[in-house]
Amino acid sequence: MNEDRLNAFEKMLSAILAQYDSDAAKLAALKAEGKEKTATYRQLFAKKMQYQTILSYYRAYGLLEEDEKS
């Protein structure tokens, strides 16, 4: 069971990091277009902040390196 749990954690962490990167890229594109006030930008920004919070918990418990996603 512990190996399955570790694999599930690693899979979840990879998914969160990938989504964080994807949302950050979309935010950068929208910002370059001057669309910081759109609903889409604000929704993506909120999602990015949510992922940052999750990643900070992983970091606090020593499950993520300090240099991975701030």
N, CA, C and O atoms as a Tripos MOL2 file, in Angstrom:
@<TRIPOS>MOLECULE
protein
  280   279    70     0     0
PROTEIN
NO_CHARGES

@<TRIPOS>ATOM
      1 N           0.8200   -1.1960    0.0000 N.3       1 MET1
      2 CA          0.0000    0.0000    0.0000 C.3       1 MET1
      3 C           0.8660    1.2630    0.0000 C.2       1 MET1
      4 O           0.5290    2.2250   -0.6900 O.2       1 MET1
      5 N           1.9560    1.2870    0.7440 N.am      2 ASN2
      6 CA          2.7930    2.4850    0.8100 C.3       2 ASN2
      7 C           3.3520    2.8540   -0.5510 C.2       2 ASN2
      8 O           3.4440    4.0370   -0.8780 O.2       2 ASN2
      9 N           3.7250    1.8670   -1.3480 N.am      3 GLU3
     10 CA          4.2540    2.1590   -2.6860 C.3       3 GLU3
     11 C           3.1700    2.7540   -3.5730 C.2       3 GLU3
     12 O           3.4340    3.6870   -4.3320 O.2       3 GLU3
     13 N           1.9490    2.2240   -3.4860 N.am      4 ASP4
     14 CA          0.8320    2.7680   -4.2510 C.3       4 ASP4
     15 C           0.5490    4.2130   -3.8390 C.2       4 ASP4
     16 O           0.2650    5.0690   -4.6770 O.2       4 ASP4
     17 N           0.6300    4.4580   -2.5590 N.am      5 ARG5
     18 CA          0.3760    5.7970   -2.0430 C.3       5 ARG5
     19 C           1.4580    6.7740   -2.5160 C.2       5 ARG5
     20 O           1.1560    7.9040   -2.9010 O.2       5 ARG5
     21 N           2.7030    6.3370   -2.4850 N.am      6 LEU6
     22 CA          3.8050    7.1700   -2.9640 C.3       6 LEU6
     23 C           3.6510    7.4630   -4.4530 C.2       6 LEU6
     24 O           3.8560    8.5960   -4.8890 O.2       6 LEU6
     25 N           3.2940    6.4540   -5.2270 N.am      7 ASN7
     26 CA          3.0720    6.6570   -6.6650 C.3       7 ASN7
     27 C           1.9370    7.6400   -6.9220 C.2       7 ASN7
     28 O           2.0270    8.4800   -7.8170 O.2       7 ASN7
     29 N           0.8720    7.5340   -6.1360 N.am      8 ALA8
     30 CA         -0.2550    8.4460   -6.2870 C.3       8 ALA8
     31 C           0.1710    9.8770   -5.9450 C.2       8 ALA8
     32 O          -0.2180   10.8270   -6.6240 O.2       8 ALA8
     33 N           0.9760   10.0210   -4.8820 N.am      9 PHE9
     34 CA          1.4760   11.3400   -4.5200 C.3       9 PHE9
     35 C           2.3190   11.9250   -5.6460 C.2       9 PHE9
     36 O           2.1230   13.0760   -6.0350 O.2       9 PHE9
     37 N           3.2490   11.1460   -6.1660 N.am     10 GLU10
     38 CA          4.1290   11.6220   -7.2380 C.3      10 GLU10
     39 C           3.3220   12.0140   -8.4740 C.2      10 GLU10
     40 O           3.6300   13.0070   -9.1330 O.2      10 GLU10
     41 N           2.2960   11.2360   -8.7820 N.am     11 LYS11
     42 CA          1.4380   11.5410   -9.9290 C.3      11 LYS11
     43 C           0.6700   12.8430   -9.7030 C.2      11 LYS11
     44 O           0.5510   13.6680  -10.6090 O.2      11 LYS11
     45 N           0.1550   13.0160   -8.4990 N.am     12 MET12
     46 CA         -0.5790   14.2260   -8.1620 C.3      12 MET12
     47 C           0.3350   15.4400   -8.2020 C.2      12 MET12
     48 O          -0.0460   16.4840   -8.7310 O.2      12 MET12
     49 N           1.5400   15.3150   -7.6490 N.am     13 LEU13
     50 CA          2.4970   16.4150   -7.6580 C.3      13 LEU13
     51 C           2.8480   16.8050   -9.0880 C.2      13 LEU13
     52 O           2.9160   17.9930   -9.4060 O.2      13 LEU13
     53 N           3.0700   15.8300   -9.9420 N.am     14 SER14
     54 CA          3.3720   16.1200  -11.3490 C.3      14 SER14
     55 C           2.2210   16.8630  -12.0190 C.2      14 SER14
     56 O           2.4410   17.8010  -12.7860 O.2      14 SER14
     57 N           1.0050   16.4430  -11.7290 N.am     15 ALA15
     58 CA         -0.1660   17.0930  -12.3220 C.3      15 ALA15
     59 C          -0.2870   18.5380  -11.8360 C.2      15 ALA15
     60 O          -0.6000   19.4290  -12.6250 O.2      15 ALA15
     61 N          -0.0470   18.7740  -10.5660 N.am     16 ILE16
     62 CA         -0.1370   20.1300  -10.0190 C.3      16 ILE16
     63 C           0.9420   21.0230  -10.6180 C.2      16 ILE16
     64 O           0.6680   22.1640  -10.9910 O.2      16 ILE16
     65 N           2.1670   20.5100  -10.7120 N.am     17 LEU17
     66 CA          3.2500   21.2940  -11.2980 C.3      17 LEU17
     67 C           2.9750   21.6030  -12.7700 C.2      17 LEU17
     68 O           3.2480   22.7110  -13.2310 O.2      17 LEU17
     69 N           2.4380   20.6350  -13.5060 N.am     18 ALA18
     70 CA          2.1220   20.8570  -14.9180 C.3      18 ALA18
     71 C           1.0190   21.8980  -15.0750 C.2      18 ALA18
     72 O           1.1060   22.7720  -15.9360 O.2      18 ALA18
     73 N          -0.0120   21.8050  -14.2490 N.am     19 GLN19
     74 CA         -1.1130   22.7750  -14.3220 C.3      19 GLN19
     75 C          -0.6280   24.1660  -13.9270 C.2      19 GLN19
     76 O          -1.0260   25.1610  -14.5320 O.2      19 GLN19
     77 N           0.2270   24.2350  -12.9150 N.am     20 TYR20
     78 CA          0.7950   25.5170  -12.4960 C.3      20 TYR20
     79 C           1.5540   26.1590  -13.6580 C.2      20 TYR20
     80 O           1.3770   27.3430  -13.9440 O.2      20 TYR20
     81 N           2.3970   25.3730  -14.3200 N.am     21 ASP21
     82 CA          3.1620   25.8910  -15.4670 C.3      21 ASP21
     83 C           2.2450   26.3370  -16.5960 C.2      21 ASP21
     84 O           2.4660   27.3840  -17.2050 O.2      21 ASP21
     85 N           1.2210   25.5490  -16.8740 N.am     22 SER22
     86 CA          0.2730   25.8730  -17.9320 C.3      22 SER22
     87 C          -0.4630   27.1750  -17.6400 C.2      22 SER22
     88 O          -0.5800   28.0400  -18.5080 O.2      22 SER22
     89 N          -0.9540   27.3050  -16.4190 N.am     23 ASP23
     90 CA         -1.6760   28.5200  -16.0370 C.3      23 ASP23
     91 C          -0.7550   29.7370  -16.0550 C.2      23 ASP23
     92 O          -1.1690   30.8200  -16.4700 O.2      23 ASP23
     93 N           0.4860   29.5680  -15.6090 N.am     24 ALA24
     94 CA          1.4420   30.6840  -15.6180 C.3      24 ALA24
     95 C           1.7170   31.1460  -17.0480 C.2      24 ALA24
     96 O           1.8220   32.3460  -17.3020 O.2      24 ALA24
     97 N           1.8330   30.2070  -17.9770 N.am     25 ALA25
     98 CA          2.0630   30.5630  -19.3770 C.3      25 ALA25
     99 C           0.8540   31.2980  -19.9640 C.2      25 ALA25
    100 O           1.0110   32.2790  -20.6900 O.2      25 ALA25
    101 N          -0.3450   30.8200  -19.6450 N.am     26 LYS26
    102 CA         -1.5620   31.4870  -20.1280 C.3      26 LYS26
    103 C          -1.6790   32.8930  -19.5540 C.2      26 LYS26
    104 O          -2.0760   33.8250  -20.2540 O.2      26 LYS26
    105 N          -1.3310   33.0440  -18.2700 N.am     27 LEU27
    106 CA         -1.3620   34.3650  -17.6470 C.3      27 LEU27
    107 C          -0.3870   35.3150  -18.3250 C.2      27 LEU27
    108 O          -0.7140   36.4770  -18.5690 O.2      27 LEU27
    109 N           0.8020   34.8280  -18.6270 N.am     28 ALA28
    110 CA          1.8080   35.6620  -19.2930 C.3      28 ALA28
    111 C           1.3130   36.1070  -20.6640 C.2      28 ALA28
    112 O           1.5180   37.2550  -21.0580 O.2      28 ALA28
    113 N           0.6610   35.2010  -21.3900 N.am     29 ALA29
    114 CA          0.1370   35.5380  -22.7160 C.3      29 ALA29
    115 C          -0.9640   36.5960  -22.6140 C.2      29 ALA29
    116 O          -0.9880   37.5590  -23.3800 O.2      29 ALA29
    117 N          -1.8700   36.4030  -21.6600 N.am     30 LEU30
    118 CA         -2.9450   37.3810  -21.4750 C.3      30 LEU30
    119 C          -2.3890   38.7410  -21.0390 C.2      30 LEU30
    120 O          -2.8600   39.7860  -21.4880 O.2      30 LEU30
    121 N          -1.3860   38.7130  -20.1620 N.am     31 LYS31
    122 CA         -0.7790   39.9680  -19.7120 C.3      31 LYS31
    123 C          -0.1090   40.6910  -20.8760 C.2      31 LYS31
    124 O          -0.1820   41.9160  -20.9740 O.2      31 LYS31
    125 N           0.5430   39.9360  -21.7560 N.am     32 ALA32
    126 CA          1.1940   40.5370  -22.9210 C.3      32 ALA32
    127 C           0.1800   41.1920  -23.8530 C.2      32 ALA32
    128 O           0.5010   42.1410  -24.5680 O.2      32 ALA32
    129 N          -1.0360   40.6810  -23.8360 N.am     33 GLU33
    130 CA         -2.1110   41.2420  -24.6590 C.3      33 GLU33
    131 C          -2.8610   42.3650  -23.9290 C.2      33 GLU33
    132 O          -3.7980   42.9460  -24.4780 O.2      33 GLU33
    133 N          -2.4490   42.6680  -22.7000 N.am     34 GLY34
    134 CA         -3.1110   43.7220  -21.9340 C.3      34 GLY34
    135 C          -4.4700   43.3220  -21.4010 C.2      34 GLY34
    136 O          -5.3450   44.1710  -21.2290 O.2      34 GLY34
    137 N          -4.6570   42.0360  -21.1360 N.am     35 LYS35
    138 CA         -5.9660   41.5430  -20.7010 C.3      35 LYS35
    139 C          -5.9830   41.1520  -19.2270 C.2      35 LYS35
    140 O          -6.5920   40.1500  -18.8530 O.2      35 LYS35
    141 N          -5.3090   41.9500  -18.3870 N.am     36 GLU36
    142 CA         -5.2580   41.6300  -16.9600 C.3      36 GLU36
    143 C          -6.5920   41.8220  -16.2490 C.2      36 GLU36
    144 O          -6.7750   41.2950  -15.1520 O.2      36 GLU36
    145 N          -7.5080   42.5450  -16.8290 N.am     37 LYS37
    146 CA         -8.7850   42.8180  -16.1700 C.3      37 LYS37
    147 C          -9.8990   41.8710  -16.5960 C.2      37 LYS37
    148 O         -11.0420   42.0270  -16.1650 O.2      37 LYS37
    149 N          -9.5800   40.8930  -17.4380 N.am     38 THR38
    150 CA        -10.6110   39.9680  -17.9110 C.3      38 THR38
    151 C         -10.9360   38.9190  -16.8490 C.2      38 THR38
    152 O         -10.1370   38.6560  -15.9490 O.2      38 THR38
    153 N         -12.1050   38.3350  -16.9710 N.am     39 ALA39
    154 CA        -12.5160   37.2750  -16.0470 C.3      39 ALA39
    155 C         -11.5940   36.0650  -16.1770 C.2      39 ALA39
    156 O         -11.2550   35.4280  -15.1800 O.2      39 ALA39
    157 N         -11.1940   35.7540  -17.3920 N.am     40 THR40
    158 CA        -10.3030   34.6110  -17.6170 C.3      40 THR40
    159 C          -8.9820   34.8120  -16.8930 C.2      40 THR40
    160 O          -8.4930   33.8960  -16.2310 O.2      40 THR40
    161 N          -8.4020   35.9920  -17.0090 N.am     41 TYR41
    162 CA         -7.1380   36.2810  -16.3360 C.3      41 TYR41
    163 C          -7.2970   36.1260  -14.8250 C.2      41 TYR41
    164 O          -6.4630   35.5090  -14.1620 O.2      41 TYR41
    165 N          -8.3600   36.6830  -14.2990 N.am     42 ARG42
    166 CA         -8.5750   36.6260  -12.8530 C.3      42 ARG42
    167 C          -8.8080   35.2010  -12.3580 C.2      42 ARG42
    168 O          -8.3420   34.8290  -11.2810 O.2      42 ARG42
    169 N          -9.5310   34.4050  -13.1460 N.am     43 GLN43
    170 CA         -9.7420   33.0070  -12.7790 C.3      43 GLN43
    171 C          -8.4290   32.2320  -12.7930 C.2      43 GLN43
    172 O          -8.1440   31.4610  -11.8770 O.2      43 GLN43
    173 N          -7.6360   32.4410  -13.8370 N.am     44 LEU44
    174 CA         -6.3390   31.7660  -13.9190 C.3      44 LEU44
    175 C          -5.4150   32.2120  -12.7900 C.2      44 LEU44
    176 O          -4.6790   31.4020  -12.2260 O.2      44 LEU44
    177 N          -5.4540   33.4870  -12.4660 N.am     45 PHE45
    178 CA         -4.6320   33.9980  -11.3790 C.3      45 PHE45
    179 C          -5.0260   33.3250  -10.0560 C.2      45 PHE45
    180 O          -4.1580   32.9350   -9.2760 O.2      45 PHE45
    181 N          -6.3100   33.1930   -9.8130 N.am     46 ALA46
    182 CA         -6.7890   32.5530   -8.5880 C.3      46 ALA46
    183 C          -6.3620   31.0810   -8.5440 C.2      46 ALA46
    184 O          -5.9540   30.5810   -7.4960 O.2      46 ALA46
    185 N          -6.4560   30.3950   -9.6790 N.am     47 LYS47
    186 CA         -6.0180   28.9970   -9.7340 C.3      47 LYS47
    187 C          -4.5200   28.8900   -9.4530 C.2      47 LYS47
    188 O          -4.0810   28.0010   -8.7230 O.2      47 LYS47
    189 N          -3.7410   29.7980  -10.0360 N.am     48 LYS48
    190 CA         -2.2960   29.7810   -9.8240 C.3      48 LYS48
    191 C          -1.9790   29.9760   -8.3440 C.2      48 LYS48
    192 O          -1.1140   29.2910   -7.7970 O.2      48 LYS48
    193 N          -2.6650   30.8930   -7.7060 N.am     49 MET49
    194 CA         -2.4490   31.1300   -6.2740 C.3      49 MET49
    195 C          -2.8290   29.8970   -5.4470 C.2      49 MET49
    196 O          -2.1700   29.5690   -4.4610 O.2      49 MET49
    197 N          -3.8840   29.2320   -5.8590 N.am     50 GLN50
    198 CA         -4.3070   28.0130   -5.1710 C.3      50 GLN50
    199 C          -3.2240   26.9370   -5.2850 C.2      50 GLN50
    200 O          -2.9100   26.2620   -4.3050 O.2      50 GLN50
    201 N          -2.6590   26.7830   -6.4790 N.am     51 TYR51
    202 CA         -1.5830   25.8070   -6.6690 C.3      51 TYR51
    203 C          -0.3480   26.2040   -5.8700 C.2      51 TYR51
    204 O           0.3350   25.3330   -5.3310 O.2      51 TYR51
    205 N          -0.0470   27.4890   -5.7800 N.am     52 GLN52
    206 CA          1.0870   27.9400   -4.9790 C.3      52 GLN52
    207 C           0.8950   27.5700   -3.5100 C.2      52 GLN52
    208 O           1.8460   27.1760   -2.8340 O.2      52 GLN52
    209 N          -0.3240   27.6960   -3.0250 N.am     53 THR53
    210 CA         -0.6210   27.3390   -1.6420 C.3      53 THR53
    211 C          -0.4060   25.8500   -1.4100 C.2      53 THR53
    212 O           0.2040   25.4600   -0.4140 O.2      53 THR53
    213 N          -0.8950   25.0240   -2.3100 N.am     54 ILE54
    214 CA         -0.7100   23.5780   -2.2020 C.3      54 ILE54
    215 C           0.7760   23.2410   -2.2070 C.2      54 ILE54
    216 O           1.2400   22.4440   -1.3910 O.2      54 ILE54
    217 N           1.5210   23.8490   -3.1270 N.am     55 LEU55
    218 CA          2.9490   23.5820   -3.2200 C.3      55 LEU55
    219 C           3.6860   24.0650   -1.9670 C.2      55 LEU55
    220 O           4.6860   23.4650   -1.5730 O.2      55 LEU55
    221 N           3.2080   25.1270   -1.3460 N.am     56 SER56
    222 CA          3.8560   25.5960   -0.1210 C.3      56 SER56
    223 C           3.6500   24.6020    1.0300 C.2      56 SER56
    224 O           4.5290   24.4450    1.8780 O.2      56 SER56
    225 N           2.5030   23.9390    1.0590 N.am     57 TYR57
    226 CA          2.2900   22.8870    2.0520 C.3      57 TYR57
    227 C           3.2510   21.7290    1.8150 C.2      57 TYR57
    228 O           3.8470   21.2150    2.7610 O.2      57 TYR57
    229 N           3.4050   21.3180    0.5650 N.am     58 TYR58
    230 CA          4.3600   20.2520    0.2520 C.3      58 TYR58
    231 C           5.7600   20.6420    0.7070 C.2      58 TYR58
    232 O           6.4850   19.8250    1.2740 O.2      58 TYR58
    233 N           6.1360   21.8890    0.4590 N.am     59 ARG59
    234 CA          7.4620   22.3820    0.8460 C.3      59 ARG59
    235 C           7.6160   22.3720    2.3720 C.2      59 ARG59
    236 O           8.6600   21.9770    2.8920 O.2      59 ARG59
    237 N           6.5850   22.8030    3.0730 N.am     60 ALA60
    238 CA          6.6300   22.8710    4.5420 C.3      60 ALA60
    239 C           6.8330   21.4990    5.1740 C.2      60 ALA60
    240 O           7.4420   21.3840    6.2380 O.2      60 ALA60
    241 N           6.3310   20.4750    4.5280 N.am     61 TYR61
    242 CA          6.4640   19.1190    5.0500 C.3      61 TYR61
    243 C           7.6450   18.3670    4.4480 C.2      61 TYR61
    244 O           7.7900   17.1620    4.6500 O.2      61 TYR61
    245 N           8.4910   19.0860    3.7060 N.am     62 GLY62
    246 CA          9.6900   18.4850    3.1500 C.3      62 GLY62
    247 C           9.4380   17.5650    1.9730 C.2      62 GLY62
    248 O          10.2660   16.7070    1.6690 O.2      62 GLY62
    249 N           8.3110   17.7300    1.3090 N.am     63 LEU63
    250 CA          7.9580   16.8730    0.1830 C.3      63 LEU63
    251 C           8.2870   17.4990   -1.1610 C.2      63 LEU63
    252 O           8.0760   16.8840   -2.2070 O.2      63 LEU63
    253 N           8.8040   18.7190   -1.1340 N.am     64 LEU64
    254 CA          9.1270   19.4410   -2.3580 C.3      64 LEU64
    255 C          10.3570   20.2850   -2.0820 C.2      64 LEU64
    256 O          10.4730   20.8950   -1.0190 O.2      64 LEU64
    257 N          11.2650   20.3210   -3.0280 N.am     65 GLU65
    258 CA         12.4760   21.1200   -2.8740 C.3      65 GLU65
    259 C          12.1400   22.5980   -2.8760 C.2      65 GLU65
    260 O          11.1590   23.0110   -3.4950 O.2      65 GLU65
    261 N          12.9340   23.3910   -2.1970 N.am     66 GLU66
    262 CA         12.7150   24.8310   -2.0960 C.3      66 GLU66
    263 C          12.7280   25.5320   -3.4580 C.2      66 GLU66
    264 O          11.9890   26.4940   -3.6650 O.2      66 GLU66
    265 N          13.5630   25.0550   -4.3840 N.am     67 ASP67
    266 CA         13.7180   25.7350   -5.6630 C.3      67 ASP67
    267 C          12.6390   25.3740   -6.6840 C.2      67 ASP67
    268 O          12.6220   25.9330   -7.7810 O.2      67 ASP67
    269 N          11.7510   24.4600   -6.3450 N.am     68 GLU68
    270 CA         10.6710   24.0780   -7.2510 C.3      68 GLU68
    271 C           9.4700   24.9960   -7.0450 C.2      68 GLU68
    272 O           8.8960   25.0140   -5.9560 O.2      68 GLU68
    273 N           9.0910   25.7320   -8.0300 N.am     69 LYS69
    274 CA          7.9080   26.6060   -8.0680 C.3      69 LYS69
    275 C           7.7100   27.4000   -6.7920 C.2      69 LYS69
    276 O           7.5390   26.8340   -5.7120 O.2      69 LYS69
    277 N           7.7330   28.6780   -6.9240 N.am     70 SER70
    278 CA          7.5510   29.5560   -5.7540 C.3      70 SER70
    279 C           6.1130   29.9750   -5.6300 C.2      70 SER70
    280 O           5.7620   30.7130   -4.7090 O.2      70 SER70
@<TRIPOS>BOND
     1     1     2 1
     2     2     3 1
     3     3     4 2
     4     3     5 am
     5     5     6 1
     6     6     7 1
     7     7     8 2
     8     7     9 am
     9     9    10 1
    10    10    11 1
    11    11    12 2
    12    11    13 am
    13    13    14 1
    14    14    15 1
    15    15    16 2
    16    15    17 am
    17    17    18 1
    18    18    19 1
    19    19    20 2
    20    19    21 am
    21    21    22 1
    22    22    23 1
    23    23    24 2
    24    23    25 am
    25    25    26 1
    26    26    27 1
    27    27    28 2
    28    27    29 am
    29    29    30 1
    30    30    31 1
    31    31    32 2
    32    31    33 am
    33    33    34 1
    34    34    35 1
    35    35    36 2
    36    35    37 am
    37    37    38 1
    38    38    39 1
    39    39    40 2
    40    39    41 am
    41    41    42 1
    42    42    43 1
    43    43    44 2
    44    43    45 am
    45    45    46 1
    46    46    47 1
    47    47    48 2
    48    47    49 am
    49    49    50 1
    50    50    51 1
    51    51    52 2
    52    51    53 am
    53    53    54 1
    54    54    55 1
    55    55    56 2
    56    55    57 am
    57    57    58 1
    58    58    59 1
    59    59    60 2
    60    59    61 am
    61    61    62 1
    62    62    63 1
    63    63    64 2
    64    63    65 am
    65    65    66 1
    66    66    67 1
    67    67    68 2
    68    67    69 am
    69    69    70 1
    70    70    71 1
    71    71    72 2
    72    71    73 am
    73    73    74 1
    74    74    75 1
    75    75    76 2
    76    75    77 am
    77    77    78 1
    78    78    79 1
    79    79    80 2
    80    79    81 am
    81    81    82 1
    82    82    83 1
    83    83    84 2
    84    83    85 am
    85    85    86 1
    86    86    87 1
    87    87    88 2
    88    87    89 am
    89    89    90 1
    90    90    91 1
    91    91    92 2
    92    91    93 am
    93    93    94 1
    94    94    95 1
    95    95    96 2
    96    95    97 am
    97    97    98 1
    98    98    99 1
    99    99   100 2
   100    99   101 am
   101   101   102 1
   102   102   103 1
   103   103   104 2
   104   103   105 am
   105   105   106 1
   106   106   107 1
   107   107   108 2
   108   107   109 am
   109   109   110 1
   110   110   111 1
   111   111   112 2
   112   111   113 am
   113   113   114 1
   114   114   115 1
   115   115   116 2
   116   115   117 am
   117   117   118 1
   118   118   119 1
   119   119   120 2
   120   119   121 am
   121   121   122 1
   122   122   123 1
   123   123   124 2
   124   123   125 am
   125   125   126 1
   126   126   127 1
   127   127   128 2
   128   127   129 am
   129   129   130 1
   130   130   131 1
   131   131   132 2
   132   131   133 am
   133   133   134 1
   134   134   135 1
   135   135   136 2
   136   135   137 am
   137   137   138 1
   138   138   139 1
   139   139   140 2
   140   139   141 am
   141   141   142 1
   142   142   143 1
   143   143   144 2
   144   143   145 am
   145   145   146 1
   146   146   147 1
   147   147   148 2
   148   147   149 am
   149   149   150 1
   150   150   151 1
   151   151   152 2
   152   151   153 am
   153   153   154 1
   154   154   155 1
   155   155   156 2
   156   155   157 am
   157   157   158 1
   158   158   159 1
   159   159   160 2
   160   159   161 am
   161   161   162 1
   162   162   163 1
   163   163   164 2
   164   163   165 am
   165   165   166 1
   166   166   167 1
   167   167   168 2
   168   167   169 am
   169   169   170 1
   170   170   171 1
   171   171   172 2
   172   171   173 am
   173   173   174 1
   174   174   175 1
   175   175   176 2
   176   175   177 am
   177   177   178 1
   178   178   179 1
   179   179   180 2
   180   179   181 am
   181   181   182 1
   182   182   183 1
   183   183   184 2
   184   183   185 am
   185   185   186 1
   186   186   187 1
   187   187   188 2
   188   187   189 am
   189   189   190 1
   190   190   191 1
   191   191   192 2
   192   191   193 am
   193   193   194 1
   194   194   195 1
   195   195   196 2
   196   195   197 am
   197   197   198 1
   198   198   199 1
   199   199   200 2
   200   199   201 am
   201   201   202 1
   202   202   203 1
   203   203   204 2
   204   203   205 am
   205   205   206 1
   206   206   207 1
   207   207   208 2
   208   207   209 am
   209   209   210 1
   210   210   211 1
   211   211   212 2
   212   211   213 am
   213   213   214 1
   214   214   215 1
   215   215   216 2
   216   215   217 am
   217   217   218 1
   218   218   219 1
   219   219   220 2
   220   219   221 am
   221   221   222 1
   222   222   223 1
   223   223   224 2
   224   223   225 am
   225   225   226 1
   226   226   227 1
   227   227   228 2
   228   227   229 am
   229   229   230 1
   230   230   231 1
   231   231   232 2
   232   231   233 am
   233   233   234 1
   234   234   235 1
   235   235   236 2
   236   235   237 am
   237   237   238 1
   238   238   239 1
   239   239   240 2
   240   239   241 am
   241   241   242 1
   242   242   243 1
   243   243   244 2
   244   243   245 am
   245   245   246 1
   246   246   247 1
   247   247   248 2
   248   247   249 am
   249   249   250 1
   250   250   251 1
   251   251   252 2
   252   251   253 am
   253   253   254 1
   254   254   255 1
   255   255   256 2
   256   255   257 am
   257   257   258 1
   258   258   259 1
   259   259   260 2
   260   259   261 am
   261   261   262 1
   262   262   263 1
   263   263   264 2
   264   263   265 am
   265   265   266 1
   266   266   267 1
   267   267   268 2
   268   267   269 am
   269   269   270 1
   270   270   271 1
   271   271   272 2
   272   271   273 am
   273   273   274 1
   274   274   275 1
   275   275   276 2
   276   275   277 am
   277   277   278 1
   278   278   279 1
   279   279   280 2
@<TRIPOS>SUBSTRUCTURE
     1 MET1         2 RESIDUE 1 A MET
     2 ASN2         6 RESIDUE 1 A ASN
     3 GLU3        10 RESIDUE 1 A GLU
     4 ASP4        14 RESIDUE 1 A ASP
     5 ARG5        18 RESIDUE 1 A ARG
     6 LEU6        22 RESIDUE 1 A LEU
     7 ASN7        26 RESIDUE 1 A ASN
     8 ALA8        30 RESIDUE 1 A ALA
     9 PHE9        34 RESIDUE 1 A PHE
    10 GLU10       38 RESIDUE 1 A GLU
    11 LYS11       42 RESIDUE 1 A LYS
    12 MET12       46 RESIDUE 1 A MET
    13 LEU13       50 RESIDUE 1 A LEU
    14 SER14       54 RESIDUE 1 A SER
    15 ALA15       58 RESIDUE 1 A ALA
    16 ILE16       62 RESIDUE 1 A ILE
    17 LEU17       66 RESIDUE 1 A LEU
    18 ALA18       70 RESIDUE 1 A ALA
    19 GLN19       74 RESIDUE 1 A GLN
    20 TYR20       78 RESIDUE 1 A TYR
    21 ASP21       82 RESIDUE 1 A ASP
    22 SER22       86 RESIDUE 1 A SER
    23 ASP23       90 RESIDUE 1 A ASP
    24 ALA24       94 RESIDUE 1 A ALA
    25 ALA25       98 RESIDUE 1 A ALA
    26 LYS26      102 RESIDUE 1 A LYS
    27 LEU27      106 RESIDUE 1 A LEU
    28 ALA28      110 RESIDUE 1 A ALA
    29 ALA29      114 RESIDUE 1 A ALA
    30 LEU30      118 RESIDUE 1 A LEU
    31 LYS31      122 RESIDUE 1 A LYS
    32 ALA32      126 RESIDUE 1 A ALA
    33 GLU33      130 RESIDUE 1 A GLU
    34 GLY34      134 RESIDUE 1 A GLY
    35 LYS35      138 RESIDUE 1 A LYS
    36 GLU36      142 RESIDUE 1 A GLU
    37 LYS37      146 RESIDUE 1 A LYS
    38 THR38      150 RESIDUE 1 A THR
    39 ALA39      154 RESIDUE 1 A ALA
    40 THR40      158 RESIDUE 1 A THR
    41 TYR41      162 RESIDUE 1 A TYR
    42 ARG42      166 RESIDUE 1 A ARG
    43 GLN43      170 RESIDUE 1 A GLN
    44 LEU44      174 RESIDUE 1 A LEU
    45 PHE45      178 RESIDUE 1 A PHE
    46 ALA46      182 RESIDUE 1 A ALA
    47 LYS47      186 RESIDUE 1 A LYS
    48 LYS48      190 RESIDUE 1 A LYS
    49 MET49      194 RESIDUE 1 A MET
    50 GLN50      198 RESIDUE 1 A GLN
    51 TYR51      202 RESIDUE 1 A TYR
    52 GLN52      206 RESIDUE 1 A GLN
    53 THR53      210 RESIDUE 1 A THR
    54 ILE54      214 RESIDUE 1 A ILE
    55 LEU55      218 RESIDUE 1 A LEU
    56 SER56      222 RESIDUE 1 A SER
    57 TYR57      226 RESIDUE 1 A TYR
    58 TYR58      230 RESIDUE 1 A TYR
    59 ARG59      234 RESIDUE 1 A ARG
    60 ALA60      238 RESIDUE 1 A ALA
    61 TYR61      242 RESIDUE 1 A TYR
    62 GLY62      246 RESIDUE 1 A GLY
    63 LEU63      250 RESIDUE 1 A LEU
    64 LEU64      254 RESIDUE 1 A LEU
    65 GLU65      258 RESIDUE 1 A GLU
    66 GLU66      262 RESIDUE 1 A GLU
    67 ASP67      266 RESIDUE 1 A ASP
    68 GLU68      270 RESIDUE 1 A GLU
    69 LYS69      274 RESIDUE 1 A LYS
    70 SER70      278 RESIDUE 1 A SER
